[in-house]
Amino acid sequence: MEQQLDLSKSFDNKEAVIMQNIDEDEIFPPEKNNNMFCTKKIEGHKKTKKGLIKMRSLDFAKESPIHGKSLRHARSLSSHFLINIDEMMSDGDNEKGAHISKTSSGKMGIFSYDRSSIISSSISGDVPLENSQKNSCSWRRIQIEPTLRIRLKFQDVKYTVAQKGVENSDAEKCILQGVSGSACPGEILALMGPSGGGKTTLLKLLSGKVKNDSGMITYNDQPYNKSLKQRIGFVLQDDVVFPHLTVKETLIYAALLRLPNTLSKEQKKERAIRVINELGLERCQDTIIGGAFVRGISGGERKRVCIGNEILLNPSLLFLDEPTSGLDSTTALLIVQMLHYIARAGMTVVMTIHQPSSRLFSRFDKLILLGQGNSLYFGKASEAMLYFSSVGCSPLIAMNPAEFLIDLANGNITDKSIPSDLDNKFLPGPSPSDVHEYFVGAYESRVTNIDKIKLLNHCLIEEDPEVQSWPNSRDSGATWCQQFSMLFTRGLKERCHEYFSSLRITQVIATAIIVGLLWWHSDTSSPKRVSDQAGLLFFISVFWAFFPLFTVIFTFPQERAMLVKERSVNMYKLSAYFIARITTDLLLDLVLPVKFLVIVYFMVGLKLTFTAFSLTLLTILLSIIAAQGLGLAIGAGFMDVKKATTFASVILMTFMLSGGFFVQEVPAFMSWVRYISINYHTYRLLLKIQYNSLTSSKHGKGIESSGVEVGAVLVMVVGYRMLAYFLLRKMKLRTT
Ligand SMILES: Nc1ncnc2c1ncn2[C@@H]1O[C@H](COP(=O)(O)OP(=O)(O)OP(=O)(O)O)[C@@H](O)[C@H]1O
C-alpha cells in the first residue's frame, strides 16, 4: 500500500505530516492555493525499511491572511499532523518505519487513524495550531544529561493484603497474581486495565514503595536497595504541590533542596530554569500553581510541573500514576508525547493509564494489560491487537485499540468476534468472568515461556563508563542550615497569603473594633466596672488562644501528603522542616495581635503606660506561641482535620472554663485542670499587669507571683512543640 508523506513547510525544518489518501485539494482548496498558501511543491521518494515512501513538500507563504472557513480548516489540519511527524523526525529511521507501519495498520482495523477521524478532530479544534507548534518544538529540546540506565525486570510478582472488616480475620485479598514484564531505558511501559485491576499497586511495587510478597523485581539484575531511591522518580496521581507558589518558585525550591551540593546555588537554579524550558512552561512560570480554592495554572501544566519536579534529579526510572487523568485528550497526548521524549533521552518510563485515546496508545512501547490482578497481555503495545486476534478476538467495528483492550479486561465482548470454544462452551453466552478466565488461560498457555523470557531479556545496556562511575547515593546535598533557610522562605511565601488574607485581617480588625466599642473607655471606679474590665482581659486571653490554635491545627494534616512525598526522597531532615515551620508560623502570627491590641488598648482605656502596654502585648504573644504549640501537637496527633478540630474545641472549652473567670472555687479533684490551661495563666498575667495595686480585690488571690505563670506558659511553649515533633516522627514511621 502506498503511503504519502506530506511536508507542510520543508524537509529541513521538520514540520511535516503523515497522510493517507487525502487529496491535496481537499486540504488546501484551489481558491486558497491561488491565494498564496501553496507556493512550491516538491515530490520525491524515500527508502525506509518498510519500503518506498512517496514524499511531497508544499512550501507556503508565511504571512497568510486568515479569513474564511476553508482556510481555518487547512490551518487546523496541518497543526494536527505536526505532532505525528514531530515524533517521526525526532527518532531514528527505524522508528519512522515503525510509525508508518502503525499508521498503515489503521487500514486493518488495528489503529483507527482513518481520514474522517483525523479531519473531524482537527476541525473541532482539537489541537490549537500555536500551542501544538510551540509545545512540540519546546519539548524537542529535552536533553537530559547522561543518567545510569536501568533495566527493570519483574517476574511472577504477587501481592496480597489482609482484608479488614470481614468476619474471618485471616481473610486475604489477592491483588496481583503473578505479573511479569520488563522495561528498558528509552521505553515507555504502560500498565493498562480497568479500575481496580491492580495498576497502582503494581506501580508502587515496581518503584520500591511497597514490598512484594513473592516474585522477583530487579533493577539491572540487582534487587531493590536504598541507593536506588534517588534514581527513582514517582509522580503521584494527585498532584502534590503548594498552591500559592509559582511554577518557577516550585521548581527552584525543589532544585535547591534536592540537587547535590556539588552544584552551586546558581547552577541549581539554572537547572530548574532549563527544566521549565524543556517542559514548555515558560509562559506560565510566574503564575501560581493554584488549587481547589485559588485559580492557577491549568491541569496539564500542573502535571508537567509535577513531572518537572521529578526529572530535575535526572532519575533513571520514572513512574507515573495516571498522569493523564482528568485531562482532555489533547493535553493528555501532549503529556505522553513529552514522556516519550523523556524516555528517549535514556530514562525508563513506567506509567499507569485508564483509557488512552488511540493516538496516545501509539506512543507506548510496551504494554501490560491487567484484569483483576492477572496479566492478560505483556508485550509490544503495537502487537497487542495482533495477539488478541491470534486468540480469536478482534473488533467487529472500527475501534480505538485501548477501548478494545479495556473491554476485554472487563470481560465485555460486545462488538467483538469471540473464539468459538468460548462461544460454544457457555450458552446463551459467556459471562464477563468466563471471558476473563479465558484470556488469563490463553495468555498462560499461548505465550510460551521462551517468548516470555525473550521479552524479559530483550535489551542489553551499554553503559557509559562516566555514568557508571557515579556515586550510588545521591542524597540531598543541602546542609541542615540551608534546608532550614529554604524551607523557611518557602513557608513564608506559601503561607503569607493565608495569614494576611483580607478575610483574616477583617476578622481581627472587626473583632477589635467591636470589643473597643463594647468596653469603650472602661475604668476601675467601682467593683462592677473592675469586673467588666476583667471580663475584657479574659476575653482577650481566650481569643488569642483560640485564634492561633485553629490556624495552625490544619498545618500537618494539610501538608501531610507533601511531607511524606518530600521526606520519602530524603529532600530534607524532619527537624529542619519542623523548626522552619514553627518559625514561619511564629513570625506570621505576631503581626495581627499587635494591630488588635493597638486598637483595643486605647479604645477601652486600659492602663496608659508604656510598660503596661508592652507587658500586655508580650503576654498575648506568649499565649499565642503556646496555643500554636498545642495546635501543632493536636494536628500532628490526629493528622485528620475533622478529628483534630473536634478534639481541640473540647480542650479549649475545658481550658476556658477552668481559666478562673467563670468559676472561682473549683472542686479539689478538678482544680489541677487550671494549671494546664493556657487561659488561666495568661488571664492572671493580664490581671497583674493592669491591677498590680488591686491585689487584695476579688481577683487578687496569689496574683503577685507572676513568675509561676510565665514559667508555666514557657513550659507549654516548649512542651507542646516537643510533643508535636514526637508525633510527627511517629507519623513518618506509619506512612513508610
Ligand atoms: N491496602 C489495601 N487494602 C485492601 N484492598 C486494597 C489495598 N490496596 C489495593 N486494594 C484493592 O486492590 C485492588 C487494586 O487496587 P489498585 O489501586 O492497584 O487498582 P487500580 O487498577 O490502580 O485502580 P484505579 O484505576 O481505579 O486507580 C482494588 O480493588 C483495591 O480496592
The ligand as a Tripos MOL2 file, in Angstrom:
@<TRIPOS>MOLECULE
LIG
   31    33     1     0     0
SMALL
NO_CHARGES

@<TRIPOS>ATOM
      1 N1         -4.2250   -1.8310   51.1620 N.pl3     1 LIG1
      2 C1         -5.2830   -2.3430   50.5730 C.ar      1 LIG1
      3 N2         -6.2420   -2.9620   51.2750 N.ar      1 LIG1
      4 C2         -7.3150   -3.5180   50.6810 C.ar      1 LIG1
      5 N3         -7.5260   -3.5080   49.3470 N.ar      1 LIG1
      6 C3         -6.6120   -2.8930   48.5890 C.ar      1 LIG1
      7 C4         -5.4380   -2.2820   49.1460 C.ar      1 LIG1
      8 N4         -4.7050   -1.7710   48.1330 N.ar      1 LIG1
      9 C5         -5.3910   -2.0320   46.9950 C.ar      1 LIG1
     10 N5         -6.5270   -2.7100   47.2780 N.ar      1 LIG1
     11 C6         -7.5140   -3.2000   46.2970 C.3       1 LIG1
     12 O1         -6.7990   -3.7790   45.2420 O.3       1 LIG1
     13 C7         -7.4180   -3.5160   44.0150 C.3       1 LIG1
     14 C8         -6.4470   -2.8680   43.0610 C.3       1 LIG1
     15 O2         -6.1470   -1.5670   43.5190 O.3       1 LIG1
     16 P1         -5.3090   -0.5550   42.6470 P.3       1 LIG1
     17 O3         -5.3490    0.7650   43.3240 O.co2     1 LIG1
     18 O4         -3.9920   -1.1270   42.3670 O.co2     1 LIG1
     19 O5         -6.1880   -0.5170   41.3120 O.3       1 LIG1
     20 P2         -6.0430    0.3700   40.0370 P.3       1 LIG1
     21 O6         -6.0210   -0.5460   38.8790 O.co2     1 LIG1
     22 O7         -4.8960    1.3070   40.1640 O.co2     1 LIG1
     23 O8         -7.4090    1.1760   40.0670 O.3       1 LIG1
     24 P3         -7.7290    2.6790   39.6350 P.3       1 LIG1
     25 O9         -7.5140    2.7290   38.1580 O.co2     1 LIG1
     26 O10        -9.1720    2.8440   39.9990 O.co2     1 LIG1
     27 O11        -6.8020    3.5790   40.3950 O.co2     1 LIG1
     28 C9         -8.6230   -2.6590   44.3220 C.3       1 LIG1
     29 O12        -9.7550   -3.4800   44.3560 O.3       1 LIG1
     30 C10        -8.3350   -2.1020   45.6940 C.3       1 LIG1
     31 O13        -9.5020   -1.8790   46.4130 O.3       1 LIG1
@<TRIPOS>BOND
     1     1     2 1
     2     2     3 ar
     3     2     7 ar
     4     3     4 ar
     5     4     5 ar
     6     5     6 ar
     7     6     7 ar
     8     6    10 ar
     9     7     8 ar
    10     8     9 ar
    11     9    10 ar
    12    10    11 1
    13    11    12 1
    14    11    30 1
    15    12    13 1
    16    13    14 1
    17    13    28 1
    18    14    15 1
    19    15    16 1
    20    16    17 2
    21    16    18 1
    22    16    19 1
    23    19    20 1
    24    20    21 2
    25    20    22 1
    26    20    23 1
    27    23    24 1
    28    24    25 2
    29    24    26 1
    30    24    27 1
    31    28    29 1
    32    28    30 1
    33    30    31 1
@<TRIPOS>SUBSTRUCTURE
     1 LIG1         1 GROUP 0 **** ****
